[in-house]
């Protein structure tokens, strides 16, 4: 789905994209003519002053490149506040740490509802790498909750001092730089980026031993049906053509693997002594993620509310994402010493957290307002919208009580 020539950049955007391309090209030259896709994604998203999350382009909401659940409705934050309140009450209070707070809408909605529930955290910490987003978060929180600013702190790095409380990461893991690979019956290639003149071009190289081993594990998982049936390759791939090898993947199968998931999740949760971690993102259990039919992976870019797969269209100006392997996320949790205390779709999570009651409270008998909130709830919950594509997983430590948000659905058996 290339976009070159379909969407015009203004002069400022074009100059910025050119600077990002030049910077990436310099990195490629210094690396000997090739960098991995993971390194390319890292530079395009996070290069200081240039990357998508380091520069000042508007990212969220109707005027941005994509819309997150908190931008759709304050119902999302109000429901999550109920889950946070339950955990904070169970452990006797503590800190709420939000990883990647976006526009600040979720923080504002959470704090407002926690205040009305009488369950404000002693401290609300925000771990945010983007200076631009930090400024916007401060402005929004100062406008909406000026009396609570004393409780809010912005962090440059994950907390080092142990704390009790809740960690929330909404649509954070999908933006971790991931390796991309191409599978063959006899070998694995790692996809990367090279230069042709001054242009960035895709180029594959033989994968290293670590990525090759990971791909073999993923291929074995993808070859299994949820009922345990082995995929034999009959019927071809997602496009209806081509066969599959003995592991289920057809020759040329492409996908992603995020090796950074473990060190990142361990780093941001290491200091949590007692409480829960709530991860919300789009993704799948491993057996579904790496099905033979999903032969081009899940990598996508977002630019002006349009999803596409052209990574080179305007690096530095577009978001880049890959879905979360929730089986891998569960493994990361266990290796960090947490229990996996819940896994459900976003739709069931919000239903369990009484979104219907939150709608009634916010509408306060106003029929027109209730209709507006109902439309927002449908976007958050319906299978064709965000309800099934987005999943929620909870890790817990030092917390014996079950979590209400996962009382209506338990998908842990699919991991």
N, C-alpha and C positions, 0 to 999 in steps of 0.2 A: 504494500500500500504506500508507495512513495508519494511524498508531498511536494517535491521540488517543483516550483512554478505554480502550485495551486494556491498557496497562501503567501501573500506579499508581506515582507517585513518592512517596517518603516526604517528611516535612515539610522536612527539610534540602535534599533535592534540589529540591523545588518552589520553595523560596525562592531557591536558587541560579539555577535556570532563569529565574525571574522577574527577578532582577538582571541576568542576561545579556540577556534580552529588552529590559529598560529601557535598558541601555547601548547596544544596537544601535539601538533606537528613537531615542535621543538623537543618535547618529551620523547616522541617516537625516534627522532634522530639520535638523541642521547642514549636511548636504549638499544641502538644498533639497527633500527629500521622497523621494529615491530613491538607492539605492546598488546597484552591480553585485553579481551573485551572488559574484563573486570576492572583493569586499570583505566581503560577509556571511560567507563561509566563513572568511576571515582573522580576523574578529572572533570568530566562534563557536569557533574552534580556538585562537587565539593571543592574544586580548586579555589583557593582564597581570592576573593574579589572578582572571580570570573564564573565559577560554577553556578548552576541553577539555584542551589540553596544558599549561595554566598553573595549573589548579586541582588539587585533591587527590583526585579520584575515582579509584577503582581501575579500571585500563584493560585490563590484560592477564591472560590465563590464565582458569581456570575460573570465578573469581569476578568477572571483569571483563567488558568489552564485546566483546572479540574475542581470538583466540588466534593467535599468530605461530608460525613454524616453530621457533624456539628454545624456545618454551614447550611444544611438542609433544614434542621429544626432543633430548637432547644430541648425538645423531648428526649433526644439522645443523651445529652448531659444530665437531664433530670433523672432518667432511668439509671444511668451509671452512678449517680450520686446515692441512690438507694443501696446499690451494692457496696460502695465505699463506706457508707454509714454502717452497714451491717458488720463489715470487717473491723472498722475503727472501734465500734462498740464492743466487739468480741475481744479485742486486745487491749482495751482501756485507752484508746486514743493513739495519736501518733502523727506521722508526716504523710502527706500525699505528694508523690513525685510523678510528674508528667514528663514523658520523654517525647520531645518534638511536639511543641504545642501549637503549631500552625499559626492561625490568625489570633489565637487566644480565646476563641469562642467557647471551646470546651472547658477551659479553665474557668471562665466567667460563669458558664452555666452550672458547672459542678459546684463552685463555691456558693453561688446564690442558693441552690437547692439544699446544699449541706447546711447552710446557715438556717434555712427555714425548718430543717429537720432537727436542729439543735446538735449537729454532729460536725461542726467545723474542725478541720485538722489544726493542730498546733502550728503547723508550717506547711505551706504549699510551695514546693520546689519545682522549677521548670528547667529541664536540661535542653538547651537549644543551641545548635551550632551556627545558626544564621543570625547575624547582627541585624539584618533588615527585619526579620520576623520578630526578633526580640523587641525592637522598637515598636512594632505594630501591636504586639501583645501588651506592652506597657501602656500604650495609648488606650487600647480598648478596656483594659482592666481599671485604669485610672478613671475612665469615663463611667463605667458601669458600677464598680465596687470600690470607690475611693477609700471607704472606711476599712477595707480589708487589705490594702496594699502593704501594711506592716507585716502581714503574715506571708507575703509572697517573696521568693528569692529566686534569682536566675543563676544557674550553675554553668561553669565552663567545662566541667568534667563530672563523671558520676561521683556521687558522695562517697567519701572514704570512711567517715565515721558511721558505725552501726546505728540503725534506726528501726523502729517498728512502724508499720503503716501499710500503704498501698502504693504500688507502681502501676501506672497506666501508660500504654503505648498504643495510640490509635493511628493506623496507617503510617507506620514508621518502618517496619521490617521490609516492606516491599521496595523501599528505596535503598536498601543495602546493595552495594555493587556486587554483582554475581558473575561468575564465569559462565561462558556459553560454550557448548561442545557439539560436535557432530560425530555420530556413532557409525562405525562400519563393522562388518563381520570380523575383520582381522585386526582392527586398531581403532583408536579414538583420536579425533582431532580437537584441538582447542581453537575456538574462533577468536580472532583478534583484529587489530587495525594496523594498517601500514600506510605509506604515502605513495601516491602516484603524481609526481610533480609536487604541487602544494595541496592536492586533494586528499582527503581521508578516504581510504578504501578498505573493505573487508579482506582479511587474509587469514587462512587457517594454517596451523602448524601441528606437528605431532604432539599430543597431550603428554604431560609429565606423568610420572608413576602415580602420584597422589590422586590426580583427577581421573586417571584411568581406573584406579581401584574404586573410586566413588561411583563412576559411571556403571561399573559392573554391578554394584549393589543396587543402584537405581533401576537398571534394566531388569534385574531379577524381580524387584518389587512391582514394576510396571507390568510385568508379564502375568501377574496374578489378578484374577477377578476378585471382587469383594466376597464372593462365595467360595473362593479357594480354587476356582477353575483356572487352569493354565491357558494363556492366550496362544493360539496356534498360528495366527497370522491369516486365517481364512477371511476373505473379504477385503484384505488390504488395509491401508492406513485410512486416515481421516478423509483423504481426498478420493478414496475408493480405488486407488491404484497402487501397484507395488506390493511386493511380498514382505515377509518378516523373517528374521533369522530365528535361531533356536531360542533366543532370549525374549522374543516378542517384538523387538524394535526392527523396523525396516532399515536397510542400508541408506544412510543419509539422514537418519533421524536427528533432529536438533532440539536441544532444550538448555536449561540452566541448572547450575548448582551453586548455592551460596555458602561457601566455606566460612564467610565472616559471621554467619548467624551465631555460632557458638561463642566466639570471643566477645561479640557485641552484647549478646543477652547476658552472659556471665558478668560483664563489666558493669552494666546498668543495674543489676540486681544483687551484686555481691554483698553490699552493705545491709540488705534487708534482713533483719534478725528474726522478726515475726510479722506475719501478715500475708498479703496476697499480691500477685502480679497479674494484670489483665492485659492480654495481647488481643488486639482486634485488627484484622486485615483480610484482604482477599487471598484465598489459598485453598489448598486441598490436602487430605492425607496422601502419603507418598504413592500408594497403589493407584490412586485416581490421577494424581499429578502427572505421573510418568506412564500413562497408558499409551500403547502403541499408536492409537488414533491421534494423539496430541503431538503430531510429528514436527511441529515448528516451535514448540515451547509456549511460553506465556509472556515473553518480553513485549512491552508496549511503551510508547511515548505518549505524552499528553500535551497538547498545545492548543490553546483557545477552545477548550471544551471538546476537542476532537482527539480520539485515540487512533494511533497509527503505529507502524513498526519501522519507520525510517530513522534509525539512530543518528544519521549524519545530517538530517534536515537543518537543524539549527541548534547545535550543541551549546549548552549554557543558557538557552532560552526555553527549553522544554523539559518536562519531567520525564524520568525513565524509571520503569518499574518491572519487577518480576514477581509472580505470585509466591506465596509462602508455602513451603513444604512443612505442613503441620506435624508430620511424624518426626521430622528433624528437629522442629521446635520442642516437641515433647522430650526427645532424647537430650536436648540441651538442658531442659529443666531438670531432668533426673540427674544428669551429670553435675549440675550445680547444687544438688542437695535439696531440691524442691519435690513436692508431690504434685502430680497433675490432677487437679481437683475439679476440672470441668472442661468440656469441649462441646460447643454447640454452634448453630448458625446464629447470625445476628438477629434474625427474625424471632427465633425462640428465646434468645437472651432478653430482648426487649419485652416480649410477652411475659416472661417470668418476672421481670422487674416492674410489672404493673403499668405498662405504657397507657393502658386504658384509663387508669386512675389519674395518671399525670395529665392526660388530655382533659379530663373532667375538671381537675384543679385549675389548669391554665385557662380553660374556656369560661369557667365560673358562670355557667348558665347561658352564655351568649352563643346562640345557634350558629351564627356566621363564623365565629371564631372556632367552634368545634368542627365545622366542616373544613376549615383551613388546616387545622391540626390533623384531622383525619387524612387529608391528602398527603401531608408530610409523613405521617406514620406509614402510609402505604409505600412511599418511596423507600423508607428505612427497612420495611419488613417483607414486602412482597417478593416471591421467588424471582420474578422477572426483573426486579430492581436490585436492591442491595441485600435483601433478606437471606438469600442462600449463598451468593458469591462471597459474602463476608462471613468470616467465622470468628469466634471468640474462644480463647483458651485461657484458663486460670492456672497459675502455679501458686502453691501455698507452702508456708513453713511456719511451724509453731502455731498452727491454727487448726483446731479440731472440728469446728462447726462446718456443716455443709454450706455452700454458697447458693443463695436464692436464685441468682441469675441462671443457674444450670439445673434447676429443679424440674423443668419441663422437657428437657432433651439431654441425653447423654450419648455423645458420639465417640467416646473414648475407645470403644471396641473397634472403630474403623482405623485407628492409628497403627 
